[in-house]
């Protein structure tokens, strides 16, 4: 029996799931502008989702300054990677029911 309550509601929302998937897809951090372009989200929408994920401890954002314009880069935390893997495991169980 699958416990659907195990689906992490913080990750399950479409925008946050998209962010988590991108951040998990590579080892390097993603810049805010790159996430925005890839996900086709407005600044405000993306920032809201990023703040929710940061508050949950799933991602870290770091402002970088240097040559040119400052930017914020984001990456999964170890807790975020663990939560994402657990989320995927529950999804795999759910998908197994439909086969």
N, CA, C and O atoms as CSV, one atom per row, in Angstrom:
chain,resi,resn,atom,element,x,y,z
A,1,UNK,N,N,0.842,-1.182,0.000
A,1,UNK,CA,C,0.000,0.000,0.000
A,1,UNK,C,C,0.887,1.244,0.000
A,1,UNK,O,O,1.832,1.347,0.782
A,2,UNK,N,N,0.577,2.158,-0.861
A,2,UNK,CA,C,1.348,3.401,-0.971
A,2,UNK,C,C,0.729,4.462,-0.086
A,2,UNK,O,O,-0.484,4.672,-0.086
A,3,UNK,N,N,1.580,5.118,0.661
A,3,UNK,CA,C,1.142,6.217,1.518
A,3,UNK,C,C,1.324,7.517,0.739
A,3,UNK,O,O,2.426,8.064,0.699
A,4,UNK,N,N,0.262,8.012,0.125
A,4,UNK,CA,C,0.334,9.212,-0.698
A,4,UNK,C,C,0.713,10.448,0.110
A,4,UNK,O,O,1.166,11.443,-0.454
A,5,UNK,N,N,0.534,10.392,1.405
A,5,UNK,CA,C,0.908,11.532,2.239
A,5,UNK,C,C,2.425,11.704,2.293
A,5,UNK,O,O,2.917,12.727,2.769
A,6,UNK,N,N,3.166,10.707,1.806
A,6,UNK,CA,C,4.627,10.817,1.771
A,6,UNK,C,C,5.116,11.732,0.651
A,6,UNK,O,O,6.290,12.102,0.630
A,7,UNK,N,N,4.243,12.101,-0.274
A,7,UNK,CA,C,4.638,13.057,-1.313
A,7,UNK,C,C,4.859,14.412,-0.650
A,7,UNK,O,O,3.928,15.007,-0.108
A,8,UNK,N,N,6.076,14.884,-0.699
A,8,UNK,CA,C,6.431,16.145,-0.055
A,8,UNK,C,C,5.701,17.294,-0.747
A,8,UNK,O,O,5.949,17.576,-1.919
A,9,UNK,N,N,4.810,17.948,-0.027
A,9,UNK,CA,C,3.993,19.013,-0.606
A,9,UNK,C,C,4.829,20.230,-1.017
A,9,UNK,O,O,4.445,20.982,-1.913
A,10,UNK,N,N,5.968,20.414,-0.358
A,10,UNK,CA,C,6.846,21.522,-0.741
A,10,UNK,C,C,7.396,21.287,-2.143
A,10,UNK,O,O,7.474,22.222,-2.941
A,11,UNK,N,N,7.772,20.074,-2.446
A,11,UNK,CA,C,8.339,19.740,-3.759
A,11,UNK,C,C,7.239,19.539,-4.792
A,11,UNK,O,O,7.433,19.861,-5.964
A,12,UNK,N,N,6.104,19.020,-4.386
A,12,UNK,CA,C,5.078,18.553,-5.324
A,12,UNK,C,C,4.478,19.649,-6.205
A,12,UNK,O,O,4.009,19.346,-7.302
A,13,UNK,N,N,4.476,20.887,-5.776
A,13,UNK,CA,C,3.934,21.976,-6.591
A,13,UNK,C,C,4.745,22.064,-7.882
A,13,UNK,O,O,5.970,21.944,-7.853
A,14,UNK,N,N,4.073,22.272,-9.008
A,14,UNK,CA,C,4.696,22.206,-10.340
A,14,UNK,C,C,5.955,23.068,-10.467
A,14,UNK,O,O,6.983,22.590,-10.947
A,15,UNK,N,N,5.886,24.309,-10.051
A,15,UNK,CA,C,7.042,25.200,-10.185
A,15,UNK,C,C,8.223,24.736,-9.355
A,15,UNK,O,O,9.361,24.739,-9.825
A,16,UNK,N,N,7.952,24.336,-8.120
A,16,UNK,CA,C,9.040,23.889,-7.250
A,16,UNK,C,C,9.600,22.541,-7.710
A,16,UNK,O,O,10.803,22.302,-7.610
A,17,UNK,N,N,8.733,21.666,-8.210
A,17,UNK,CA,C,9.219,20.396,-8.751
A,17,UNK,C,C,10.141,20.654,-9.947
A,17,UNK,O,O,11.164,19.986,-10.097
A,18,UNK,N,N,9.786,21.603,-10.778
A,18,UNK,CA,C,10.623,21.953,-11.931
A,18,UNK,C,C,11.981,22.476,-11.477
A,18,UNK,O,O,13.013,22.098,-12.032
A,19,UNK,N,N,11.981,23.342,-10.473
A,19,UNK,CA,C,13.238,23.885,-9.947
A,19,UNK,C,C,14.096,22.765,-9.368
A,19,UNK,O,O,15.285,22.668,-9.671
A,20,UNK,N,N,13.500,21.933,-8.546
A,20,UNK,CA,C,14.247,20.835,-7.921
A,20,UNK,C,C,14.827,19.895,-8.982
A,20,UNK,O,O,15.959,19.430,-8.854
A,21,UNK,N,N,14.053,19.623,-10.014
A,21,UNK,CA,C,14.523,18.736,-11.080
A,21,UNK,C,C,15.727,19.334,-11.787
A,21,UNK,O,O,16.710,18.634,-12.034
A,22,UNK,N,N,15.663,20.625,-12.116
A,22,UNK,CA,C,16.807,21.264,-12.766
A,22,UNK,C,C,18.030,21.273,-11.863
A,22,UNK,O,O,19.133,20.963,-12.311
A,23,UNK,N,N,17.846,21.624,-10.598
A,23,UNK,CA,C,18.983,21.675,-9.685
A,23,UNK,C,C,19.592,20.300,-9.464
A,23,UNK,O,O,20.798,20.188,-9.246
A,24,UNK,N,N,18.779,19.251,-9.517
A,24,UNK,CA,C,19.283,17.890,-9.339
A,24,UNK,C,C,19.935,17.345,-10.606
A,24,UNK,O,O,20.646,16.341,-10.562
A,25,UNK,N,N,19.689,18.009,-11.733
A,25,UNK,CA,C,20.142,17.473,-13.026
A,25,UNK,C,C,21.625,17.659,-13.301
A,25,UNK,O,O,22.177,17.027,-14.202
A,26,UNK,N,N,22.268,18.518,-12.533
A,26,UNK,CA,C,23.704,18.712,-12.742
A,26,UNK,C,C,24.356,19.128,-11.430
A,26,UNK,O,O,23.696,19.612,-10.511
A,27,UNK,N,N,25.661,18.928,-11.369
A,27,UNK,CA,C,26.402,19.210,-10.134
A,27,UNK,C,C,26.642,20.709,-9.932
A,27,UNK,O,O,26.762,21.173,-8.798
A,28,UNK,N,N,26.710,21.460,-11.028
A,28,UNK,CA,C,26.997,22.887,-10.919
A,28,UNK,C,C,25.738,23.652,-10.517
A,28,UNK,O,O,24.625,23.256,-10.863
A,29,UNK,N,N,25.922,24.746,-9.787
A,29,UNK,CA,C,24.768,25.590,-9.431
A,29,UNK,C,C,24.155,26.239,-10.673
A,29,UNK,O,O,24.792,26.346,-11.721
A,30,UNK,N,N,22.917,26.660,-10.525
A,30,UNK,CA,C,22.204,27.372,-11.581
A,30,UNK,C,C,22.075,28.843,-11.187
A,30,UNK,O,O,21.727,29.154,-10.047
A,31,UNK,N,N,22.352,29.738,-12.120
A,31,UNK,CA,C,22.133,31.159,-11.899
A,31,UNK,C,C,20.636,31.462,-12.011
A,31,UNK,O,O,19.913,30.800,-12.756
A,32,UNK,N,N,20.186,32.460,-11.268
A,32,UNK,CA,C,18.782,32.850,-11.277
A,32,UNK,C,C,18.281,33.059,-12.707
A,32,UNK,O,O,17.227,32.541,-13.075
A,33,UNK,N,N,19.022,33.808,-13.505
A,33,UNK,CA,C,18.589,34.112,-14.874
A,33,UNK,C,C,18.487,32.861,-15.735
A,33,UNK,O,O,17.614,32.771,-16.598
A,34,UNK,N,N,19.370,31.899,-15.507
A,34,UNK,CA,C,19.303,30.642,-16.261
A,34,UNK,C,C,18.064,29.835,-15.868
A,34,UNK,O,O,17.386,29.267,-16.724
A,35,UNK,N,N,17.775,29.791,-14.557
A,35,UNK,CA,C,16.557,29.114,-14.109
A,35,UNK,C,C,15.329,29.791,-14.704
A,35,UNK,O,O,14.415,29.131,-15.199
A,36,UNK,N,N,15.326,31.104,-14.647
A,36,UNK,CA,C,14.190,31.877,-15.165
A,36,UNK,C,C,13.960,31.576,-16.649
A,36,UNK,O,O,12.825,31.351,-17.071
A,37,UNK,N,N,15.027,31.572,-17.428
A,37,UNK,CA,C,14.911,31.298,-18.855
A,37,UNK,C,C,14.475,29.877,-19.149
A,37,UNK,O,O,13.642,29.644,-20.026
A,38,UNK,N,N,15.032,28.935,-18.423
A,38,UNK,CA,C,14.699,27.523,-18.647
A,38,UNK,C,C,13.253,27.227,-18.264
A,38,UNK,O,O,12.577,26.452,-18.941
A,39,UNK,N,N,12.779,27.838,-17.187
A,39,UNK,CA,C,11.452,27.531,-16.663
A,39,UNK,C,C,10.373,28.468,-17.182
A,39,UNK,O,O,9.183,28.229,-16.972
A,40,UNK,N,N,10.783,29.529,-17.856
A,40,UNK,CA,C,9.838,30.516,-18.400
A,40,UNK,C,C,8.906,31.053,-17.311
A,40,UNK,O,O,7.688,31.098,-17.485
A,41,UNK,N,N,9.501,31.458,-16.184
A,41,UNK,CA,C,8.758,32.024,-15.072
A,41,UNK,C,C,9.078,33.509,-14.945
A,41,UNK,O,O,10.139,33.968,-15.369
A,42,UNK,N,N,8.155,34.241,-14.362
A,42,UNK,CA,C,8.428,35.646,-14.065
A,42,UNK,C,C,9.390,35.718,-12.887
A,42,UNK,O,O,9.542,34.750,-12.141
A,43,UNK,N,N,10.039,36.868,-12.722
A,43,UNK,CA,C,10.946,37.057,-11.585
A,43,UNK,C,C,10.234,36.777,-10.265
A,43,UNK,O,O,10.743,36.039,-9.421
A,44,UNK,N,N,9.061,37.367,-10.094
A,44,UNK,CA,C,8.328,37.235,-8.839
A,44,UNK,C,C,7.915,35.812,-8.537
A,44,UNK,O,O,8.028,35.356,-7.400
A,45,UNK,N,N,7.436,35.107,-9.549
A,45,UNK,CA,C,7.006,33.721,-9.370
A,45,UNK,C,C,8.200,32.840,-8.999
A,45,UNK,O,O,8.117,32.032,-8.074
A,46,UNK,N,N,9.294,32.999,-9.714
A,46,UNK,CA,C,10.484,32.197,-9.455
A,46,UNK,C,C,11.027,32.485,-8.059
A,46,UNK,O,O,11.352,31.558,-7.317
A,47,UNK,N,N,11.127,33.750,-7.699
A,47,UNK,CA,C,11.641,34.129,-6.377
A,47,UNK,C,C,10.788,33.525,-5.263
A,47,UNK,O,O,11.321,33.046,-4.262
A,48,UNK,N,N,9.467,33.548,-5.436
A,48,UNK,CA,C,8.574,32.982,-4.425
A,48,UNK,C,C,8.850,31.494,-4.223
A,48,UNK,O,O,8.924,31.024,-3.088
A,49,UNK,N,N,9.002,30.757,-5.311
A,49,UNK,CA,C,9.279,29.325,-5.214
A,49,UNK,C,C,10.667,29.068,-4.617
A,49,UNK,O,O,10.836,28.169,-3.793
A,50,UNK,N,N,11.648,29.857,-5.033
A,50,UNK,CA,C,12.997,29.689,-4.499
A,50,UNK,C,C,13.028,29.955,-2.995
A,50,UNK,O,O,13.691,29.232,-2.250
A,51,UNK,N,N,12.326,30.971,-2.553
A,51,UNK,CA,C,12.284,31.279,-1.109
A,51,UNK,C,C,11.637,30.139,-0.323
A,51,UNK,O,O,12.093,29.794,0.768
A,52,UNK,N,N,10.574,29.556,-0.881
A,52,UNK,CA,C,9.916,28.429,-0.210
A,52,UNK,C,C,10.879,27.252,-0.074
A,52,UNK,O,O,10.949,26.619,0.980
A,53,UNK,N,N,11.614,26.963,-1.133
A,53,UNK,CA,C,12.570,25.856,-1.100
A,53,UNK,C,C,13.741,26.152,-0.167
A,53,UNK,O,O,14.239,25.257,0.515
A,54,UNK,N,N,14.180,27.412,-0.138
A,54,UNK,CA,C,15.250,27.796,0.795
A,54,UNK,C,C,14.783,27.660,2.244
A,54,UNK,O,O,15.504,27.135,3.092
A,55,UNK,N,N,13.583,28.134,2.511
A,55,UNK,CA,C,13.023,28.067,3.870
A,55,UNK,C,C,12.924,26.617,4.341
A,55,UNK,O,O,13.125,26.332,5.522
A,56,UNK,N,N,12.616,25.703,3.423
A,56,UNK,CA,C,12.529,24.275,3.756
A,56,UNK,C,C,13.914,23.643,3.918
A,56,UNK,O,O,14.027,22.507,4.379
A,57,UNK,N,N,14.963,24.375,3.541
A,57,UNK,CA,C,16.318,23.845,3.639
A,57,UNK,C,C,16.713,22.964,2.473
A,57,UNK,O,O,17.704,22.238,2.552
A,58,UNK,N,N,15.946,23.018,1.380
A,58,UNK,CA,C,16.203,22.161,0.227
A,58,UNK,C,C,17.216,22.755,-0.752
A,58,UNK,O,O,17.872,22.013,-1.482
A,59,UNK,N,N,17.350,24.074,-0.776
A,59,UNK,CA,C,18.295,24.721,-1.679
A,59,UNK,C,C,19.044,25.824,-0.932
A,59,UNK,O,O,18.596,26.322,0.101
A,60,UNK,N,N,20.195,26.185,-1.490
A,60,UNK,CA,C,20.979,27.327,-1.006
A,60,UNK,C,C,21.097,28.322,-2.141
A,60,UNK,O,O,21.339,27.948,-3.289
A,61,UNK,N,N,20.926,29.587,-1.815
A,61,UNK,CA,C,21.164,30.652,-2.776
A,61,UNK,C,C,22.343,31.483,-2.302
A,61,UNK,O,O,22.446,31.814,-1.121
A,62,UNK,N,N,23.229,31.816,-3.226
A,62,UNK,CA,C,24.422,32.585,-2.881
A,62,UNK,C,C,24.592,33.720,-3.878
A,62,UNK,O,O,24.672,33.500,-5.086
A,63,UNK,N,N,24.646,34.947,-3.347
A,63,UNK,CA,C,24.889,36.099,-4.212
A,63,UNK,C,C,26.366,36.156,-4.568
A,63,UNK,O,O,27.233,36.040,-3.702
A,64,UNK,N,N,26.634,36.333,-5.837
A,64,UNK,CA,C,28.010,36.456,-6.307
A,64,UNK,C,C,28.194,37.818,-6.949
A,64,UNK,O,O,27.355,38.287,-7.718
A,65,UNK,N,N,29.294,38.427,-6.619
A,65,UNK,CA,C,29.655,39.692,-7.249
A,65,UNK,C,C,31.006,39.500,-7.906
A,65,UNK,O,O,31.729,38.551,-7.602
A,66,UNK,N,N,31.326,40.370,-8.771
A,66,UNK,CA,C,32.593,40.266,-9.484
A,66,UNK,C,C,32.509,41.118,-10.721
A,66,UNK,O,O,31.950,42.215,-10.702
A,67,UNK,N,N,33.063,40.612,-11.790
A,67,UNK,CA,C,32.996,41.339,-13.060
A,67,UNK,C,C,31.555,41.398,-13.525
A,67,UNK,O,O,30.875,40.376,-13.621
A,68,UNK,N,N,31.106,42.585,-13.809
A,68,UNK,CA,C,29.751,42.736,-14.330
A,68,UNK,C,C,28.713,42.766,-13.235
A,68,UNK,O,O,28.962,43.216,-12.116
A,69,UNK,N,N,27.557,42.280,-13.583
A,69,UNK,CA,C,26.371,42.344,-12.736
A,69,UNK,C,C,26.362,41.242,-11.670
A,69,UNK,O,O,26.691,40.094,-11.969
A,70,UNK,N,N,25.991,41.580,-10.434
A,70,UNK,CA,C,25.868,40.528,-9.425
A,70,UNK,C,C,24.773,39.534,-9.818
A,70,UNK,O,O,23.802,39.892,-10.484
A,71,UNK,N,N,24.947,38.302,-9.401
A,71,UNK,CA,C,23.933,37.291,-9.672
A,71,UNK,C,C,23.828,36.350,-8.480
A,71,UNK,O,O,24.755,36.231,-7.679
A,72,UNK,N,N,22.696,35.694,-8.378
A,72,UNK,CA,C,22.488,34.702,-7.338
A,72,UNK,C,C,22.465,33.335,-7.988
A,72,UNK,O,O,21.789,33.109,-8.991
A,73,UNK,N,N,23.227,32.427,-7.387
A,73,UNK,CA,C,23.259,31.054,-7.888
A,73,UNK,C,C,22.608,30.145,-6.849
A,73,UNK,O,O,22.653,30.416,-5.649
A,74,UNK,N,N,22.005,29.064,-7.332
A,74,UNK,CA,C,21.255,28.146,-6.481
A,74,UNK,C,C,21.721,26.724,-6.712
A,74,UNK,O,O,22.073,26.331,-7.825
A,75,UNK,N,N,21.715,25.960,-5.621
A,75,UNK,CA,C,22.015,24.537,-5.715
A,75,UNK,C,C,21.264,23.787,-4.624
A,75,UNK,O,O,20.835,24.370,-3.629
A,76,UNK,N,N,21.116,22.485,-4.830
A,76,UNK,CA,C,20.474,21.649,-3.824
A,76,UNK,C,C,21.379,21.521,-2.607
A,76,UNK,O,O,22.601,21.469,-2.746
A,77,UNK,N,N,20.799,21.471,-1.436
A,77,UNK,CA,C,21.526,21.117,-0.230
A,77,UNK,C,C,21.519,19.597,-0.119
A,77,UNK,O,O,20.755,18.938,-0.824
A,78,UNK,N,N,22.345,19.028,0.743
A,78,UNK,CA,C,22.252,17.573,0.956
A,78,UNK,C,C,20.841,17.148,1.399
A,78,UNK,O,O,20.341,16.109,0.968
A,79,UNK,N,N,20.209,17.949,2.253
A,79,UNK,CA,C,18.834,17.644,2.683
A,79,UNK,C,C,17.872,17.730,1.502
A,79,UNK,O,O,16.933,16.940,1.410
A,80,UNK,N,N,18.099,18.686,0.596
A,80,UNK,CA,C,17.264,18.829,-0.586
A,80,UNK,C,C,17.398,17.647,-1.524
A,80,UNK,O,O,16.407,17.164,-2.072
A,81,UNK,N,N,18.619,17.182,-1.707
A,81,UNK,CA,C,18.838,16.010,-2.574
A,81,UNK,C,C,18.159,14.783,-1.972
A,81,UNK,O,O,17.531,14.003,-2.687
A,82,UNK,N,N,18.288,14.615,-0.662
A,82,UNK,CA,C,17.655,13.478,0.010
A,82,UNK,C,C,16.131,13.554,-0.114
A,82,UNK,O,O,15.479,12.547,-0.391
A,83,UNK,N,N,15.571,14.733,0.090
A,83,UNK,CA,C,14.120,14.913,-0.020
A,83,UNK,C,C,13.649,14.656,-1.442
A,83,UNK,O,O,12.595,14.052,-1.645
A,84,UNK,N,N,14.420,15.108,-2.436
A,84,UNK,CA,C,14.054,14.909,-3.832
A,84,UNK,C,C,14.097,13.426,-4.195
A,84,UNK,O,O,13.214,12.929,-4.892
A,85,UNK,N,N,15.118,12.728,-3.723
A,85,UNK,CA,C,15.216,11.291,-3.999
A,85,UNK,C,C,14.064,10.534,-3.343
A,85,UNK,O,O,13.519,9.601,-3.933
A,86,UNK,N,N,13.692,10.929,-2.134
A,86,UNK,CA,C,12.557,10.295,-1.455
A,86,UNK,C,C,11.261,10.573,-2.214
A,86,UNK,O,O,10.410,9.692,-2.345
A,87,UNK,N,N,11.117,11.793,-2.710
A,87,UNK,CA,C,9.944,12.172,-3.497
A,87,UNK,C,C,9.854,11.300,-4.750
A,87,UNK,O,O,8.787,10.783,-5.079
A,88,UNK,N,N,10.979,11.142,-5.441
A,88,UNK,CA,C,10.998,10.317,-6.655
A,88,UNK,C,C,10.666,8.859,-6.347
A,88,UNK,O,O,9.993,8.196,-7.136
A,89,UNK,N,N,11.131,8.363,-5.213
A,89,UNK,CA,C,10.837,6.972,-4.843
A,89,UNK,C,C,9.334,6.763,-4.652
A,89,UNK,O,O,8.794,5.738,-5.066
A,90,UNK,N,N,8.666,7.720,-4.033
A,90,UNK,CA,C,7.212,7.614,-3.858
A,90,UNK,C,C,6.523,7.670,-5.223
A,90,UNK,O,O,5.590,6.909,-5.478
A,91,UNK,N,N,6.976,8.564,-6.093
A,91,UNK,CA,C,6.394,8.644,-7.444
A,91,UNK,C,C,6.563,7.328,-8.202
A,91,UNK,O,O,5.654,6.888,-8.906
A,92,UNK,N,N,7.722,6.708,-8.055
A,92,UNK,CA,C,7.945,5.431,-8.726
A,92,UNK,C,C,6.982,4.363,-8.215
A,92,UNK,O,O,6.499,3.540,-8.992
A,93,UNK,N,N,6.703,4.374,-6.917
A,93,UNK,CA,C,5.730,3.430,-6.364
A,93,UNK,C,C,4.338,3.692,-6.962
A,93,UNK,O,O,3.619,2.761,-7.325
A,94,UNK,N,N,3.985,4.953,-7.053
A,94,UNK,CA,C,2.674,5.321,-7.612
A,94,UNK,C,C,2.582,4.886,-9.070
A,94,UNK,O,O,1.571,4.325,-9.495
A,95,UNK,N,N,3.636,5.146,-9.831
A,95,UNK,CA,C,3.639,4.746,-11.237
A,95,UNK,C,C,3.555,3.235,-11.387
A,95,UNK,O,O,2.955,2.736,-12.339
A,96,UNK,N,N,4.146,2.514,-10.461
A,96,UNK,CA,C,4.085,1.061,-10.501
A,96,UNK,C,C,2.665,0.538,-10.362
A,96,UNK,O,O,2.344,-0.530,-10.883
A,97,UNK,N,N,1.817,1.273,-9.672
A,97,UNK,CA,C,0.420,0.868,-9.530
A,97,UNK,C,C,-0.338,0.943,-10.855
A,97,UNK,O,O,-1.263,0.170,-11.106
A,98,UNK,N,N,0.070,1.877,-11.683
A,98,UNK,CA,C,-0.645,2.095,-12.943
A,98,UNK,C,C,-0.210,1.158,-14.050
A,98,UNK,O,O,-0.786,1.188,-15.138
A,99,UNK,N,N,0.760,0.353,-13.812
A,99,UNK,CA,C,1.265,-0.540,-14.867
A,99,UNK,C,C,0.682,-1.903,-14.758
A,99,UNK,O,O,0.999,-2.777,-15.565
